[in-house]
Amino acid sequence: MQTAIETESSGNGVLSGWTTRRWLRTGVATTLAVLAVLGSLGGWAMWRTSQITSELVDRRSPALIEAMRVEQALVNQETGIRGYGLSGRTDFLQPYARGVSDEKTALRLLRPLVTDERAAADLAEVERLADIWQRRFARPISEASPDEAVKLATRRAAEGKSSFDVLRRAMARQQDHLQSERSAATRTLRRAETLRNWMFAVIAVVIVLVAVLVSEGLRRGVTRPLTRLGSAAREVAQGRFERSLPGTGPADLRQLASDTEAMRQRLVRELKFSEQARGLLDEQAEDLRRSNTELEQFAYVASHDLQEPLRKVSSFTQLLQRRYGGQLDDKADQYIAFAVDGANRMQTLINDLLAFSRVGRVHNDHQTVDLESVLGKVLDDLSVTIEETGAEITHDPLPTVVGDATQLGMLWQNLLSNAIKFRSPDRPPRVRVGAACDGGVWTFSVTDNGIGIGPEFHDKVFVLFQRLHTKDAYPGTGIGLAMCKKVVEFHGGTIGIDAGHTTGTRVVFTLPATGSASEAPRREVQP
């Protein structure tokens, strides 16, 4: 893998196009191949050592031991025969008998162990010479009577000694050959063990080297590029958007870096555009705030400035009407009445405009407000109108919210006044105030059974000075619902006409809940 990184750095077009997966596959395949070869060599070394050990333990050493037992058995036979031949005592035949038995046992074990030609020849020579010695000397003496045995041993002593010496030399040669083979097998075993140890040492070194190369390759090809890319990405996330994202390592990591860099550049462009747009919006918002402030100040000042001359006009027109009413012709009386009515309507309009301009500017004391109490005061103020019209007003338990009590009172005042004013001529007004909380927002509704509002006017009625009827049919200035909209939006809510309600009108508005709304018992207010 390290070689791969170096090759990539040198600009090799083929290798530089390799992905991380391909490098890993190639690296893993190469590593497995190397480990398989080394494992095969290690297994062969273990098998070779085990084979030589088995040869030494199972054949060479036992063969030498059994050959020495054969010699020992023949020596015991020779000692017993010689003692019996010299003394004639039969107790010397016991070592001879044991020697014969031990010889047969040792030969039976030795024959399968001598598989090579020289060892087999040595064993055959020993068996042949032993058979000659036993046939010519040992068995005749062991089978003879004591007296005959002494005579026979004396007569054949030289022959027996010469025959056994030849046998002894044959056994010595056999043992020398077996010892030589055992020593050679021991040396071969040592060499095999040395080779095995070196083989495993090489395997260990190669495994460590492969591990180091894999670790270094992963560090250079994967870890280091990812670390650089991650560090650069964190710097970009912290606000250094001009920081470029480097792309090194395999092809897929470079592609990832390239895609991330493209995303960074797009974010930089979008951020620059957003900054410009936000700057424009801030400028426009500042212009709107300044314009609204100026308009509110203008409305307030204009309302105050118009109060005094309007009071003079109204006073003098009323004075003119009282002093000269009925003294002039009908046209003059009509003109004077028009002037008085216009002055009064202008006075009402200026007062309403002054109240509208004060919303959010003069009355801006947000605190906990009990809507039950606010509604109760409004109903007390409207008690005369309720009694005259025969209106019936009921309401759900109302919560406690955070807001300005004066503005919320104006809200209830306008909504209930409209519900009573725009009543149906053929039935007394019935008004229902509803309240429900859903997801941290209170939804209120004011439902009446009046003349209703056409769907095409649902948005128009909340515009300042918009009237749907003439002043002769329904008095007013067209500011009431506009003021309601301003109060509700000032408190963070929304207001509108329920299009699904057909009998009469239902005005729905929302206010944020305080989180611990207190509900008063249900009560009904009737005329």
Steps between C-alpha positions, in 0.01 A plus 500: 500500500790731567631423153156586370510842661847567365393386155196722519719794606725440200203557274433147369169540322390138544575462869381850584156397379476216751240535774542415865307177449730395218812582702361302793412205279842499339676544833296229668547259207876561494524462877300178492716365218821580691359353819384190310851445358660558837243276665573226247872530564443498873273197469760322289769580758276366779421188297869444421600539863221269611599242239866500602403488867275202434782333304738555787262410780305220335777326299862607544519508878286186556707315236824585681347403835369168370836425336668555835241272661580233242868534588421487870288187450778328300761600761274348769475182293878486453559558874253229599641246249858571597418461873310178439779367277766571760316391815227271383256676727151523355418829674721669237243400243247748644681808360528317174127427489414864586746615236333281236158640593626859507672448166180384335305794645765755399529355149122506457499872589813583304409347164220754416730789598780419253356607166807623316730259321813534716314459829315199362833352384657562842206332674513203261874461561448510879217245478711275276807511727282456810337197340845352418622558855184357654490204263870411525563586864216623723219254432718184501648595838163609650340173392785277625534352848731681741793261439451501128452873501837553672676274254327656201570857622866415556529343158324790319616789717722658237238462229228640722710794604598576142139469378364726775774758442396519136137538616601767747680698229193470273278633779745783562489593131122485507482728802755737350292525185178552700670757720630680193153504348353624828761777520432595141126512574571712809705744294229511237243566774710787635531648154124461445428664835737783417333541161159490666599760758643728234192446289269603782723794583478612138124448506475711816716773346298494179172518696630795702626663180165444327318643803728804496454545125122463529489743791721750320306456177169557677647800680632658181223388268191525721555637850715800411279616206188455713664686789596789274155507343328480840720775647431725203126422520496591871671829423238571234226406749648746749466783251818495289313464173804605297685184615534260206454127552807296389458180302771232533514123523302249292261606227181471707644713781613759247152492349349544846728797562409642159126465568542655844704785352228558239243506779716751693530724197125485443438577867739795472307628200167442672629664817623800305165527326320455835716770658414734219131410522505536877666838465225609263235358731657678797498823306140447396401399853669811635321710240169334594561555872588861437198541272267335752639716777457809293147398403407427861649828611323677215166338589547583866611856438239553232231369730610732781542797266155445348328474835500874585384647164250218466358575844460867393327403176274256684422750776424788267290288264299372795471857633390613154241223492361588843489877438380512142321172469152556363570869424637432154354305213497121480813490289699696760380266777602200286844645436552575867395139586748367243778710655419385854483131392826528305677660795375226734605222262838667456536513880421125524736416215787696657442330837500156337812585302669621819409174675630297203833683506540432871492120454851370571632848573319645798343180639790257514497358852525122466398316812276214607146579392188314614274504194200411718542829683564696180192353333292576809596869488422517129158344559432754774587782257265350240221426747275778370539390139447136598182587685364721217562236229403197709838342427606175666875449547651174631859392521727211585733523802772741390869456585771725631742630236791741484424830334375855541167517684392825332561370148331165574202694637485699174509166311198357687322837482521522120417134433195494727382843384515387136315177585218704655502785245481281189207295636225356289182713505271197544663346810677613817880466497654184644878510555721212610864546612702178471849412627718190443870428551700291251880470489578801718260732312159622612237521226208734568182543298220757507193356326181697433172445314506835318497599135838339430785601269532392139802276419641763266523748792670268758837669453373846412325555835837511683631787284498847656195718413337218298121500531250254350195711574402870485517714811122533493451121523769427759695776677877476544836599355632164368787487751366238744613175334823663381573585863415139601746371241772736626443397865504126423812522285669718762443213749646243257175352373289488184141599424257421221143415397395134515395424141325177607249680720195606297237616750622836619871570549775323691820692569790274604825624652793342686720605792810324643433295812685577822561130578283509814166630382242552769143438403211668680167327548260523209258788526236641278411867469149566386309825462 
